[in-house]
């Protein structure tokens, strides 16, 4: 019995070490002195707004975004696409990610900034995620961090309902 418990404990310790090494870019494992730390974006956490700190996701996008069809898409400078719905960020620092929930953060959207959403999916975290474009960056923004824009001037068009991807 004691040997079974000891074997399980050894496996747990080894597994924990492997996970820590993977999550910290090898800081807990023996690695060459020239190894660069891996850039890891924290996943979105249910019940906590998916917002980032200033500078997070700034700079050149190094990883493609995965579009609703599963294709890799690199950013372009299209300001607005036809058939997309205009939305507004309701928090400061809303993260735009390469894929829902756990994708790399490729930028932040400030409060009251306008951007567009093409379609939405249900993430494995239980939230709706919108496939979005903001300042030329295509990505995914959690649905509780934006609201559809409704214009109230006379004869203003109704916003396009955001379809499921």
Secondary structure, 3 states (H helix, E strand, C coil): CHHHHHHHHHHHHHHHHHHHHHHCCCCCCCCCCCCCCCCCCCCCCCCCCCECCCCCCCCCCCCCEECCCCCEECCCCCCCCCCCEEEEECCCCEEEECCCCCCCEEEEECCCCEEEEEEEEECCCCCEEEEEEECCEEEEEEHHHEEECCCCCCCCCCCCCCEEC
